[in-house]
């Protein structure tokens, strides 16, 4: 039998030949010996979990920053004057003060309340005070004929007949505006935008609108009529002016409303022979204060309403709750008709005050007024809620709380709590 032939072996034979392994010899390790360099599965899970938690924390942090940025952007667009300026105004009011407060100047020209603080304009200075008595700022304006305009975020002081205006927030003066011609009138809006009416060489008068950074936005040239009042709506996107001319020896007044896309007015209202004393923002409309009547005009719909009473308008106060008007006769300051008007221009109430009124304010549905050395608080129907005494020489006052006021004389400011009364 040839050598290459193998002998057949029965599979089922008891005498099987043992198989010989031709592979390399496999060395078995000791069970007690540790596998060096190999990370256990449990440890791998711990490492992966820690990394995931770190990623989660970073993700939450980035999401929080993004959320804050988005909120800040929204607030910057929604808040009048922007978020930063509102923060400045808020932080400026932090801290206390005390009364009495000595004031600069010899003549008190105006006092305007703004909820938690108030402005006082004298013949030499403009100052802001918190209701608690803190001097927020007190600066020299140096104008010969200063006029004060106030919004919810800023104050504007301009020299009527001069060529300079200053813009303030509660940190103090932030802008200076210089005009080419003399200023007739000016105002500041809730958005911080400023409108100024001046004389002109080429026209009878010119109204110019500046944004909150005093960048020029819009100009209206009045060829024939004098612009005697100007105002910007709260959003800073529209302007209204009242104009005055003389026709056949009589005054003729008009109100014009503009957007900033065209010099052609969106709306024109003929006010007849009534002289417009002032314009103010009230709710979603314009308060038009004429000599003998009050008119309300909606900024967009241009719907109008009118309020009249006996006599002529002596004082006008516009607040977030509405408008207070005082009508009286020039020869009788003790016969006053008080009219309250809603933010929509609707008459709410009318009653008499038969006392000479030194100053009057309207705050949160209550009427405050000074007569001689007494101060009174009335409800919207004229009923006396509280009354008290104040010192002689008080010219103006600001409401600091429901039952307290800051009275302003030529030399100082004092706080008075009005305690007498059953309500």
Secondary structure, 3 states (H helix, E strand, C coil): CCCCCCCCCCCCCCCCCCCCCCCCCCCCCCCCCCCCCCCCHHHHHHHHHHHHHHHHHHHHHHHHHHHHHHHHHHHHHHCCCCHHHHHHHHHHCCCCCCCCEECCCCCEEEEEEECCEEEEEECCEEEEEECCCCEEEEEECCCCCEEEEECCCCEEEEECCCCEEEEEECCEEEEEEECCCCEEEEEECCCCCEEEEECCCCCCEEEEEECCCCCEEEEEEECCCEEEEEEECCCCCEEEEEEEEEECCEEEEEEEEEECCCCCCCEEEEEECCCEEEEEEECCEEEEEECCEEEEEECCCCCEEEEECCCEEEEEEEECCEEEEEEEECCEEEEEEEEEECCCCCEEEEEEECCCCCEEEEECCEEEEEECCEEEEECCCCCEEEEEECCCCCCEEEEEECCEEEEECCCEEEEEECCECCC
